[in-house]
Amino acid sequence: MILVSLYPFRVDRSNSIHTTLTIVKKLDGKVAVVTGASKGIGAEIAKHLAGEGAAVVVNYASSKEGADRVVDEIVSTGGKAIAVQANVAKKAEIQQLFAETKQAFGKLDILVNNAGIYEFSPLEGITEEHFYKQFDLNVLGLLLTSQQAVKSFGEEGGSIINISSIVSTLTPANSLVYNATKAAVDAITKSLAKELGSRNIRVNSINPGMVETEGARTAGITESEGRRQVEAITPLGRIGQPHDIAPAVVFLASSDSAWITGETLYITGGLY
């Protein structure tokens, strides 16, 4: 009879009486920073990374309660995590985020640029405030966190995973600025992959379709006619859930994707 394990493992035979099996997780010994991780997709990513053995820094801008809840859930299941407040549109706060990461865990291997904001407006409603609010966080913030992460990665390199969006190519109406920020993220991903590849730093992006999150529910998106229209043209017939996105982040953070960089992975239920 052949026994097949779903997980890799090590066998410890040092004790002559007992033999123990130690499950080897994909991210054992790794340290990850996940921005915007107090809820939604970011929270699920943090929990999945921790579930595969990574120590996780749960970044948040304002929701300390949410971030603490994510940390508590990780720690209660045997993982390692801390919550760190930082507005990742501000360089000084980003520097503090990474300083606290180093102080807590000593190094960095993975950065997930998940923090982002969206506001919808037709052309005539666009203002400077509307533009800069989204570009400062979605684009400049991503660049500044990546800049700091590169300084923090060791000689073995690291993995940067950018959470973009299907809107970068689907380009729905009345979201001009948001669409533009995510198109910028896609371009940055490809450019950084080329720039950083010689240092063994991989850069990839994940572009989700519509996902049911706390923010989407608060904005009324998940109960809207727009949701029904999206589901009607989506081959798999539904919008996504945060747990549909997180496993792909684990893959791109792990050695399973060691020869993948500069790629954009669409997770959309087949909608393009």
Backbone as CSV, one residue per row, in Angstrom:
resi,resn,N_x,N_y,N_z,CA_x,CA_y,CA_z,C_x,C_y,C_z
1,MET,0.852,-1.188,0.000,0.000,0.000,0.000,0.888,1.238,0.000
2,ILE,0.522,2.236,-0.833,1.280,3.482,-0.918,0.513,4.550,-0.164
3,LEU,1.188,5.209,0.786,0.585,6.294,1.543,1.014,7.612,0.929
4,VAL,0.061,8.464,0.616,0.345,9.755,0.016,-0.030,10.853,0.998
5,SER,0.924,11.719,1.323,0.658,12.840,2.227,0.324,14.079,1.419
6,LEU,-0.623,14.844,1.906,-0.960,16.102,1.256,0.043,17.196,1.586
7,TYR,0.890,16.968,2.581,1.862,17.967,3.006,3.258,17.337,3.039
8,PRO,4.293,18.101,2.674,5.650,17.606,2.880,5.936,17.503,4.363
9,PHE,6.788,16.578,4.752,7.078,16.442,6.168,8.485,15.910,6.365
10,ARG,8.992,16.120,7.619,10.272,15.565,8.018,10.021,14.490,9.064
11,VAL,10.807,13.453,9.052,10.694,12.385,10.037,11.838,12.500,11.025
12,ASP,11.510,12.610,12.304,12.508,12.718,13.366,12.627,11.367,14.062
13,ARG,13.760,10.690,13.867,13.974,9.370,14.457,15.000,9.425,15.588
14,SER,15.260,10.632,16.099,16.276,10.770,17.144,15.859,10.074,18.434
15,ASN,14.582,9.894,18.645,14.077,9.193,19.825,13.773,7.754,19.425
16,SER,14.418,6.820,20.081,14.290,5.419,19.690,12.913,4.846,19.974
17,ILE,12.140,5.532,20.844,10.823,5.015,21.195,9.734,5.619,20.312
18,HIS,9.851,6.918,20.049,8.803,7.599,19.306,9.354,8.156,17.991
19,THR,8.563,8.086,16.966,8.869,8.717,15.693,7.862,9.839,15.486
20,THR,8.334,11.042,15.218,7.436,12.178,15.041,7.520,12.696,13.616
21,LEU,6.404,13.167,13.129,6.339,13.781,11.814,6.158,15.281,11.994
22,THR,7.031,16.062,11.409,6.946,17.513,11.481,6.531,18.049,10.122
23,ILE,5.374,18.664,10.063,4.895,19.219,8.798,5.751,20.419,8.410
24,VAL,6.224,20.418,7.180,7.017,21.529,6.662,6.079,22.447,5.886
25,LYS,5.881,23.653,6.388,4.997,24.600,5.729,5.753,25.412,4.693
26,LYS,5.025,25.941,3.726,5.641,26.616,2.584,6.467,27.839,2.980
27,LEU,6.070,28.499,4.061,6.707,29.774,4.419,7.355,29.746,5.791
28,ASP,7.720,28.563,6.256,8.400,28.451,7.544,9.642,29.346,7.583
29,GLY,9.757,30.138,8.636,10.928,30.991,8.809,10.881,32.300,8.059
30,LYS,9.827,32.549,7.288,9.713,33.789,6.522,8.987,34.862,7.335
31,VAL,9.232,36.106,6.962,8.573,37.244,7.598,7.890,38.068,6.509
32,ALA,6.625,38.399,6.742,5.840,39.125,5.739,5.225,40.380,6.336
33,VAL,5.178,41.431,5.532,4.399,42.634,5.842,3.223,42.673,4.879
34,VAL,2.022,42.821,5.419,0.823,42.960,4.593,0.203,44.315,4.914
35,THR,0.173,45.212,3.943,-0.412,46.527,4.187,-1.929,46.443,4.047
36,GLY,-2.617,47.296,4.807,-4.072,47.305,4.759,-4.678,45.964,5.128
37,ALA,-4.217,45.389,6.249,-4.566,44.000,6.564,-5.537,43.861,7.731
38,SER,-6.234,44.932,8.086,-7.149,44.849,9.221,-8.497,44.242,8.851
39,LYS,-8.766,44.114,7.560,-10.049,43.560,7.133,-9.950,43.124,5.671
40,GLY,-11.017,42.483,5.200,-11.149,42.152,3.796,-10.067,41.249,3.252
41,ILE,-9.649,41.541,2.044,-8.648,40.720,1.367,-7.339,40.709,2.149
42,GLY,-6.921,41.855,2.663,-5.657,41.931,3.400,-5.650,41.050,4.629
43,ALA,-6.755,41.042,5.374,-6.844,40.198,6.570,-6.743,38.729,6.204
44,GLU,-7.417,38.340,5.137,-7.382,36.933,4.718,-5.989,36.543,4.240
45,ILE,-5.318,37.450,3.547,-3.946,37.196,3.114,-3.044,36.989,4.325
46,ALA,-3.158,37.866,5.310,-2.324,37.752,6.519,-2.527,36.398,7.182
47,LYS,-3.762,35.966,7.295,-4.056,34.690,7.953,-3.539,33.503,7.133
48,HIS,-3.642,33.574,5.835,-3.126,32.478,4.998,-1.604,32.399,5.049
49,LEU,-0.934,33.548,5.016,0.528,33.547,5.114,0.971,32.957,6.452
50,ALA,0.294,33.361,7.525,0.631,32.824,8.850,0.350,31.331,8.912
51,GLY,-0.733,30.903,8.271,-1.069,29.491,8.258,-0.023,28.624,7.584
52,GLU,0.764,29.243,6.702,1.844,28.518,6.027,3.190,28.776,6.694
53,GLY,3.169,29.340,7.916,4.394,29.426,8.703,5.059,30.773,8.782
54,ALA,4.588,31.775,8.035,5.240,33.090,8.065,4.860,33.856,9.330
55,ALA,5.804,34.631,9.843,5.497,35.640,10.853,4.984,36.865,10.106
56,VAL,3.855,37.416,10.540,3.172,38.430,9.745,3.019,39.738,10.509
57,VAL,3.351,40.832,9.827,3.080,42.169,10.334,1.778,42.632,9.694
58,VAL,0.764,42.814,10.521,-0.561,43.225,10.068,-0.618,44.752,10.131
59,ASN,-0.451,45.389,8.998,-0.474,46.851,8.946,-1.912,47.356,8.855
60,TYR,-2.146,48.493,9.503,-3.456,49.142,9.411,-3.251,50.646,9.472
61,ALA,-4.205,51.373,8.920,-4.143,52.826,8.964,-4.950,53.384,10.124
62,SER,-6.177,52.867,10.311,-7.040,53.433,11.347,-7.762,52.392,12.193
63,SER,-7.966,51.192,11.664,-8.762,50.189,12.373,-7.897,49.295,13.254
64,LYS,-7.503,49.823,14.406,-6.700,49.026,15.342,-7.475,47.800,15.814
65,GLU,-8.751,47.979,16.050,-9.574,46.861,16.515,-9.565,45.720,15.509
66,GLY,-9.711,46.069,14.234,-9.693,45.038,13.204,-8.350,44.350,13.103
67,ALA,-7.271,45.127,13.155,-5.928,44.551,13.076,-5.637,43.649,14.259
68,ASP,-6.030,44.091,15.448,-5.822,43.267,16.645,-6.603,41.959,16.552
69,ARG,-7.772,42.026,15.956,-8.580,40.820,15.789,-7.878,39.819,14.862
70,VAL,-7.289,40.318,13.794,-6.546,39.441,12.876,-5.350,38.824,13.589
71,VAL,-4.612,39.640,14.336,-3.461,39.134,15.087,-3.891,38.073,16.083
72,ASP,-4.963,38.335,16.812,-5.439,37.371,17.809,-5.803,36.040,17.163
73,GLU,-6.422,36.102,16.008,-6.798,34.868,15.318,-5.561,34.079,14.887
74,ILE,-4.552,34.783,14.401,-3.311,34.114,13.991,-2.614,33.487,15.190
75,VAL,-2.473,34.255,16.262,-1.764,33.778,17.445,-2.511,32.618,18.098
76,SER,-3.835,32.677,18.090,-4.626,31.620,18.735,-4.487,30.280,18.033
77,THR,-4.062,30.304,16.783,-3.855,29.057,16.042,-2.372,28.690,15.941
78,GLY,-1.547,29.321,16.787,-0.137,28.958,16.856,0.785,29.762,15.978
79,GLY,0.282,30.801,15.323,1.117,31.604,14.447,1.749,32.791,15.141
80,LYS,2.528,33.553,14.386,3.204,34.738,14.908,2.733,35.954,14.126
81,ALA,2.336,37.005,14.842,1.869,38.220,14.177,1.888,39.384,15.143
82,ILE,2.085,40.574,14.591,1.927,41.815,15.341,1.156,42.794,14.466
83,ALA,0.487,43.750,15.099,-0.197,44.819,14.375,0.630,46.090,14.466
84,VAL,0.787,46.772,13.322,1.558,48.023,13.298,0.779,49.070,12.518
85,GLN,0.529,50.197,13.161,-0.178,51.288,12.500,0.768,52.080,11.618
86,ALA,0.330,52.388,10.404,1.093,53.261,9.514,0.218,53.633,8.331
87,ASN,0.201,54.908,8.015,-0.418,55.366,6.772,0.632,55.221,5.680
88,VAL,0.442,54.258,4.781,1.487,53.946,3.812,1.495,54.907,2.624
89,ALA,0.800,56.021,2.763,0.980,57.110,1.813,2.008,58.116,2.330
90,LYS,2.557,57.852,3.539,3.504,58.784,4.152,4.819,58.076,4.450
91,LYS,5.903,58.616,3.904,7.202,57.955,3.969,7.673,57.731,5.397
92,ALA,7.511,58.712,6.266,7.992,58.575,7.640,7.292,57.418,8.349
93,GLU,6.004,57.267,8.111,5.259,56.188,8.751,5.636,54.831,8.147
94,ILE,5.932,54.814,6.868,6.412,53.575,6.227,7.739,53.151,6.847
95,GLN,8.639,54.095,7.035,9.930,53.777,7.638,9.743,53.188,9.038
96,GLN,8.805,53.741,9.794,8.529,53.216,11.130,7.938,51.817,11.063
97,LEU,7.091,51.566,10.076,6.511,50.232,9.883,7.600,49.185,9.706
98,PHE,8.564,49.478,8.877,9.618,48.501,8.616,10.619,48.422,9.766
99,ALA,10.799,49.522,10.472,11.660,49.484,11.666,11.048,48.574,12.723
100,GLU,9.735,48.654,12.913,9.071,47.794,13.888,9.061,46.338,13.427
101,THR,8.998,46.121,12.137,9.094,44.763,11.599,10.441,44.146,11.939
102,LYS,11.504,44.899,11.707,12.847,44.401,12.001,13.032,44.166,13.489
103,GLN,12.503,45.075,14.298,12.637,44.931,15.742,11.924,43.673,16.240
104,ALA,10.762,43.378,15.669,9.974,42.241,16.133,10.490,40.910,15.595
105,PHE,10.891,40.890,14.320,11.191,39.610,13.676,12.586,39.524,13.058
106,GLY,13.307,40.633,13.025,14.705,40.593,12.627,15.000,40.656,11.150
107,LYS,13.986,40.503,10.309,14.254,40.502,8.875,12.943,40.688,8.125
108,LEU,13.020,40.641,6.780,11.835,40.705,5.926,12.076,39.851,4.691
109,ASP,11.049,39.098,4.293,11.132,38.265,3.092,10.028,38.550,2.090
110,ILE,8.885,39.036,2.567,7.693,39.163,1.733,7.011,40.496,2.015
111,LEU,6.656,41.210,0.955,5.819,42.400,1.075,4.581,42.207,0.222
112,VAL,3.412,42.388,0.834,2.153,42.376,0.088,1.586,43.785,0.121
113,ASN,1.587,44.448,-1.026,1.043,45.799,-1.147,-0.457,45.697,-1.405
114,ASN,-1.205,45.629,-0.320,-2.651,45.463,-0.433,-3.420,46.747,-0.150
115,ALA,-2.857,47.662,0.636,-3.581,48.877,1.010,-3.995,49.658,-0.235
116,GLY,-5.232,50.101,-0.236,-5.722,50.866,-1.383,-7.059,51.497,-1.067
117,ILE,-7.462,52.406,-1.913,-8.727,53.107,-1.747,-9.371,53.281,-3.108
118,TYR,-10.699,53.291,-3.128,-11.388,53.572,-4.378,-12.522,54.558,-4.131
119,GLU,-12.672,55.481,-5.066,-13.784,56.421,-5.081,-14.247,56.543,-6.524
120,PHE,-15.548,56.589,-6.715,-16.096,56.612,-8.060,-16.617,58.008,-8.397
121,SER,-16.400,58.416,-9.636,-16.878,59.719,-10.078,-16.832,59.781,-11.601
122,PRO,-17.830,60.387,-12.223,-17.716,60.671,-13.659,-16.697,61.780,-13.887
123,LEU,-16.338,61.996,-15.134,-15.300,62.968,-15.471,-15.566,64.339,-14.863
124,GLU,-16.811,64.812,-14.957,-17.095,66.171,-14.493,-16.976,66.319,-12.978
125,GLY,-16.957,65.226,-12.252,-16.853,65.297,-10.803,-15.441,65.147,-10.269
126,ILE,-14.461,64.917,-11.135,-13.091,64.696,-10.682,-12.464,66.002,-10.198
127,THR,-11.862,65.940,-9.012,-11.175,67.085,-8.424,-9.730,66.698,-8.124
128,GLU,-8.931,67.700,-7.789,-7.554,67.417,-7.392,-7.522,66.516,-6.167
129,GLU,-8.401,66.772,-5.215,-8.444,65.950,-4.005,-8.780,64.502,-4.332
130,HIS,-9.769,64.307,-5.204,-10.168,62.963,-5.632,-9.001,62.236,-6.290
131,PHE,-8.256,62.950,-7.117,-7.112,62.360,-7.834,-5.995,61.993,-6.867
132,TYR,-5.542,62.957,-6.085,-4.376,62.725,-5.243,-4.658,61.741,-4.114
133,LYS,-5.871,61.734,-3.595,-6.216,60.796,-2.529,-5.979,59.364,-2.973
134,GLN,-6.359,59.051,-4.195,-6.202,57.684,-4.694,-4.779,57.407,-5.186
135,PHE,-4.185,58.337,-5.902,-2.834,58.108,-6.401,-1.802,58.102,-5.272
136,ASP,-2.005,58.922,-4.253,-1.041,58.959,-3.151,-0.959,57.615,-2.444
137,LEU,-2.088,56.960,-2.238,-2.079,55.674,-1.544,-1.840,54.510,-2.497
138,ASN,-2.602,54.460,-3.580,-2.565,53.289,-4.463,-1.279,53.167,-5.263
139,VAL,-0.653,54.293,-5.560,0.540,54.271,-6.419,1.790,54.731,-5.662
140,LEU,1.781,55.960,-5.164,2.957,56.449,-4.436,3.225,55.587,-3.202
141,GLY,2.184,55.251,-2.466,2.365,54.409,-1.279,2.963,53.063,-1.615
142,LEU,2.491,52.473,-2.701,3.047,51.184,-3.140,4.523,51.313,-3.495
143,LEU,4.889,52.395,-4.167,6.291,52.598,-4.524,7.163,52.793,-3.284
144,LEU,6.678,53.573,-2.336,7.475,53.853,-1.141,7.619,52.623,-0.250
145,THR,6.568,51.816,-0.124,6.699,50.588,0.660,7.634,49.605,-0.035
146,SER,7.558,49.526,-1.350,8.465,48.642,-2.094,9.908,49.105,-1.934
147,GLN,10.112,50.397,-1.988,11.452,50.969,-1.798,12.027,50.566,-0.454
148,GLN,11.222,50.667,0.590,11.693,50.329,1.926,11.888,48.829,2.080
149,ALA,11.015,48.035,1.457,11.153,46.582,1.541,12.449,46.110,0.898
150,VAL,12.776,46.688,-0.236,14.007,46.298,-0.930,15.223,46.542,-0.034
151,LYS,15.187,47.615,0.742,16.272,47.886,1.681,16.310,46.855,2.808
152,SER,15.165,46.267,3.099,15.053,45.348,4.229,15.293,43.890,3.866
153,PHE,15.132,43.541,2.591,15.372,42.165,2.170,16.846,41.801,2.365
154,GLY,17.097,40.533,2.677,18.466,40.060,2.826,19.090,39.696,1.491
155,GLU,20.274,39.128,1.547,20.994,38.761,0.330,20.262,37.705,-0.486
156,GLU,19.393,36.940,0.166,18.663,35.890,-0.556,17.510,36.443,-1.377
157,GLY,17.228,37.741,-1.257,16.168,38.355,-2.056,14.840,38.383,-1.336
158,GLY,13.769,38.455,-2.087,12.446,38.530,-1.491,11.375,38.515,-2.549
159,SER,10.126,38.646,-2.086,8.970,38.626,-2.992,8.064,39.800,-2.669
160,ILE,7.725,40.575,-3.692,6.758,41.661,-3.579,5.523,41.266,-4.365
161,ILE,4.360,41.334,-3.719,3.110,40.979,-4.375,2.185,42.176,-4.284
162,ASN,1.812,42.720,-5.425,0.953,43.892,-5.494,-0.485,43.461,-5.759
163,ILE,-1.409,43.966,-4.961,-2.811,43.678,-5.202,-3.370,44.786,-6.096
164,SER,-3.568,44.451,-7.353,-4.082,45.390,-8.336,-5.587,45.156,-8.482
165,SER,-6.118,45.185,-9.690,-7.552,44.991,-9.881,-7.845,44.738,-11.349
166,ILE,-8.940,44.047,-11.585,-9.405,43.838,-12.960,-9.718,45.161,-13.657
167,VAL,-9.982,46.224,-12.874,-10.352,47.497,-13.504,-9.208,48.100,-14.302
168,SER,-7.990,47.613,-14.090,-6.866,48.147,-14.868,-7.019,47.856,-16.345
169,THR,-7.742,46.789,-16.680,-7.972,46.445,-18.085,-9.443,46.423,-18.463
170,LEU,-10.329,46.113,-17.525,-11.766,46.126,-17.824,-12.279,47.561,-17.936
171,THR,-11.656,48.468,-17.195,-11.889,49.920,-17.246,-13.365,50.320,-17.270
172,PRO,-14.096,50.029,-16.198,-15.508,50.444,-16.148,-15.642,51.962,-16.117
173,ALA,-16.799,52.445,-16.536,-17.067,53.884,-16.538,-17.197,54.402,-15.114
174,ASN,-17.032,55.717,-14.974,-17.229,56.419,-13.710,-16.236,56.025,-12.617
175,SER,-15.101,55.456,-13.015,-14.035,55.165,-12.052,-12.685,55.436,-12.696
176,LEU,-12.611,56.547,-13.403,-11.437,56.879,-14.206,-10.148,56.869,-13.403
177,VAL,-10.165,57.562,-12.267,-8.939,57.702,-11.488,-8.544,56.380,-10.855
178,TYR,-9.500,55.671,-10.302,-9.203,54.359,-9.711,-8.652,53.407,-10.765
179,ASN,-9.288,53.376,-11.941,-8.778,52.537,-13.030,-7.326,52.886,-13.349
180,ALA,-7.048,54.175,-13.388,-5.701,54.636,-13.734,-4.689,54.216,-12.682
181,THR,-5.071,54.257,-11.396,-4.121,53.844,-10.360,-3.761,52.370,-10.511
182,LYS,-4.736,51.545,-10.846,-4.464,50.119,-10.953,-3.712,49.780,-12.244
183,ALA,-3.942,50.544,-13.299,-3.113,50.383,-14.503,-1.670,50.745,-14.195
184,ALA,-1.480,51.760,-13.357,-0.128,52.132,-12.931,0.511,51.017,-12.129
185,VAL,-0.257,50.372,-11.248,0.276,49.257,-10.459,0.756,48.136,-11.380
186,ASP,-0.008,47.827,-12.406,0.403,46.775,-13.343,1.717,47.135,-14.038
187,ALA,1.840,48.388,-14.448,3.074,48.822,-15.113,4.254,48.796,-14.148
188,ILE,4.037,49.241,-12.921,5.090,49.217,-11.907,5.556,47.791,-11.649
189,THR,4.612,46.867,-11.580,4.953,45.466,-11.341,5.936,44.956,-12.386
190,LYS,5.643,45.208,-13.633,6.511,44.712,-14.708,7.865,45.413,-14.715
191,SER,7.842,46.731,-14.475,9.103,47.475,-14.468,9.993,47.065,-13.299
192,LEU,9.407,46.929,-12.116,10.198,46.556,-10.946,10.744,45.134,-11.070
193,ALA,9.971,44.256,-11.684,10.457,42.888,-11.875,11.752,42.884,-12.682
194,LYS,11.818,43.734,-13.691,13.031,43.830,-14.505,14.166,44.506,-13.731
195,GLU,13.812,45.509,-12.962,14.825,46.271,-12.224,15.441,45.468,-11.083
196,LEU,14.637,44.627,-10.454,15.078,43.958,-9.231,15.425,42.483,-9.414
197,GLY,15.216,41.962,-10.598,15.448,40.537,-10.818,16.870,40.093,-10.525
198,SER,17.844,40.918,-10.832,19.246,40.548,-10.608,19.574,40.417,-9.129
199,ARG,18.686,40.948,-8.273,18.880,40.844,-6.825,18.000,39.739,-6.229
200,ASN,17.453,38.913,-7.103,16.580,37.813,-6.697,15.350,38.314,-5.941
201,ILE,14.873,39.468,-6.326,13.620,40.001,-5.789,12.561,39.868,-6.873
202,ARG,11.554,39.095,-6.576,10.484,38.860,-7.538,9.326,39.816,-7.266
203,VAL,8.690,40.300,-8.335,7.572,41.236,-8.215,6.440,40.764,-9.117
204,ASN,5.297,40.485,-8.515,4.132,40.031,-9.270,2.895,40.750,-8.767
205,SER,1.834,40.719,-9.554,0.584,41.336,-9.104,-0.564,40.350,-9.248
206,ILE,-1.558,40.551,-8.396,-2.808,39.800,-8.461,-3.918,40.801,-8.736
207,ASN,-4.727,40.509,-9.739,-5.793,41.409,-10.154,-7.144,40.754,-9.910
208,PRO,-7.738,40.998,-8.735,-9.041,40.389,-8.456,-10.173,41.061,-9.230
209,GLY,-11.230,40.309,-9.439,-12.485,40.902,-9.882,-13.225,41.439,-8.675
210,MET,-14.534,41.604,-8.795,-15.325,42.091,-7.666,-15.284,41.079,-6.535
211,VAL,-14.927,41.543,-5.341,-14.802,40.679,-4.165,-15.685,41.228,-3.057
212,GLU,-16.360,40.337,-2.371,-17.235,40.743,-1.272,-16.404,40.986,-0.014
213,THR,-16.219,42.245,0.319,-15.460,42.644,1.507,-16.313,43.585,2.356
214,GLU,-15.819,43.902,3.545,-16.523,44.849,4.403,-16.702,46.192,3.697
215,GLY,-15.641,46.640,3.018,-15.711,47.916,2.322,-16.735,47.908,1.198
216,ALA,-16.777,46.813,0.453,-17.747,46.709,-0.637,-19.172,46.675,-0.105
217,ARG,-19.360,45.995,1.030,-20.703,45.958,1.624,-21.110,47.338,2.126
218,THR,-20.181,48.030,2.792,-20.477,49.366,3.309,-20.837,50.332,2.186
219,ALA,-20.158,50.193,1.051,-20.420,51.061,-0.104,-21.676,50.667,-0.868
220,GLY,-22.302,49.558,-0.465,-23.512,49.106,-1.134,-23.275,48.357,-2.423
221,ILE,-22.004,48.043,-2.718,-21.673,47.406,-3.994,-22.192,45.986,-4.063
222,THR,-22.102,45.265,-2.952,-22.437,43.840,-2.987,-23.941,43.587,-3.085
223,GLU,-24.753,44.625,-2.852,-26.207,44.465,-2.982,-26.749,45.290,-4.147
224,SER,-25.871,45.679,-5.032,-26.258,46.593,-6.104,-26.632,45.866,-7.388
225,GLU,-27.230,46.602,-8.278,-27.509,46.073,-9.612,-26.200,45.783,-10.333
226,GLY,-25.157,46.565,-10.008,-23.847,46.324,-10.610,-23.330,44.933,-10.298
227,ARG,-23.534,44.473,-9.069,-23.117,43.109,-8.719,-23.843,42.092,-9.586
228,ARG,-25.143,42.268,-9.729,-25.917,41.312,-10.523,-25.476,41.320,-11.978
229,GLN,-25.113,42.485,-12.485,-24.628,42.569,-13.863,-23.279,41.862,-14.015
230,VAL,-22.399,42.054,-13.019,-21.101,41.395,-13.051,-21.257,39.881,-12.991
231,GLU,-22.099,39.407,-12.092,-22.308,37.965,-11.974,-22.886,37.375,-13.252
232,ALA,-23.719,38.154,-13.942,-24.357,37.664,-15.169,-23.351,37.431,-16.291
233,ILE,-22.242,38.188,-16.286,-21.251,38.036,-17.356,-19.988,37.308,-16.895
234,THR,-19.985,36.836,-15.653,-18.843,36.096,-15.118,-19.049,34.605,-15.354
235,PRO,-18.132,33.929,-16.047,-18.315,32.507,-16.347,-18.638,31.641,-15.137
236,LEU,-18.023,31.915,-13.978,-18.311,31.115,-12.786,-19.522,31.612,-12.017
237,GLY,-20.165,32.671,-12.479,-21.477,33.053,-11.999,-21.568,33.667,-10.623
238,ARG,-20.463,34.123,-10.060,-20.500,34.749,-8.738,-19.360,35.730,-8.609
239,ILE,-19.469,36.623,-7.599,-18.335,37.471,-7.265,-17.428,36.701,-6.312
240,GLY,-16.241,37.239,-6.071,-15.258,36.528,-5.266,-15.406,36.772,-3.787
241,GLN,-14.682,35.958,-3.017,-14.557,36.098,-1.580,-13.065,36.268,-1.261
242,PRO,-12.734,36.895,-0.127,-11.316,37.063,0.198,-10.522,35.768,0.172
243,HIS,-11.155,34.648,0.562,-10.415,33.386,0.568,-10.146,32.863,-0.843
244,ASP,-10.758,33.479,-1.867,-10.422,33.118,-3.241,-9.092,33.733,-3.679
245,ILE,-8.688,34.798,-3.013,-7.493,35.550,-3.402,-6.257,35.109,-2.624
246,ALA,-6.417,34.870,-1.336,-5.272,34.659,-0.447,-4.363,33.493,-0.831
247,PRO,-4.888,32.327,-1.257,-3.981,31.222,-1.593,-3.005,31.562,-2.723
248,ALA,-3.428,32.419,-3.642,-2.527,32.807,-4.729,-1.373,33.655,-4.212
249,VAL,-1.631,34.443,-3.177,-0.555,35.227,-2.562,0.467,34.294,-1.918
250,VAL,-0.014,33.256,-1.239,0.897,32.271,-0.650,1.774,31.660,-1.737
251,PHE,1.178,31.295,-2.852,1.932,30.717,-3.959,3.024,31.666,-4.451
252,LEU,2.671,32.929,-4.677,3.644,33.887,-5.200,4.696,34.272,-4.169
253,ALA,4.390,34.065,-2.890,5.369,34.352,-1.838,6.326,33.199,-1.605
254,SER,5.969,32.021,-2.066,6.723,30.810,-1.737,7.695,30.423,-2.843
255,SER,8.513,29.429,-2.547,9.470,28.924,-3.538,8.787,28.173,-4.673
256,ASP,7.505,27.877,-4.528,6.767,27.240,-5.628,6.755,28.126,-6.869
257,SER,6.915,29.433,-6.677,6.903,30.377,-7.804,8.274,31.003,-8.013
258,ALA,9.320,30.249,-7.717,10.687,30.796,-7.717,11.128,31.342,-9.072
259,TRP,10.491,30.898,-10.154,10.890,31.386,-11.488,9.773,32.197,-12.127
260,ILE,8.979,32.842,-11.288,7.876,33.669,-11.771,8.067,35.093,-11.274
261,THR,8.172,36.021,-12.189,8.257,37.432,-11.833,7.727,38.272,-12.990
262,GLY,7.213,39.451,-12.651,6.659,40.342,-13.666,5.313,39.909,-14.207
263,GLU,4.655,38.988,-13.517,3.390,38.450,-14.008,2.194,39.119,-13.336
264,THR,1.080,39.107,-14.046,-0.186,39.617,-13.535,-1.182,38.470,-13.538
265,LEU,-1.629,38.076,-12.367,-2.542,36.944,-12.230,-3.955,37.455,-11.990
266,TYR,-4.842,37.190,-12.945,-6.232,37.589,-12.805,-7.003,36.511,-12.063
267,ILE,-7.683,36.917,-10.982,-8.545,36.010,-10.221,-9.932,36.650,-10.248
268,THR,-10.715,36.249,-11.220,-11.940,36.994,-11.555,-13.142,36.103,-11.841
269,GLY,-13.012,34.799,-11.624,-14.102,33.899,-12.005,-14.260,33.773,-13.509
270,GLY,-13.207,34.179,-14.238,-13.245,34.071,-15.697,-13.631,35.337,-16.406
271,LEU,-13.922,36.413,-15.662,-14.312,37.680,-16.270,-13.081,38.455,-16.721
272,TYR,-13.083,38.910,-17.979,-11.978,39.710,-18.515,-12.539,40.887,-19.299
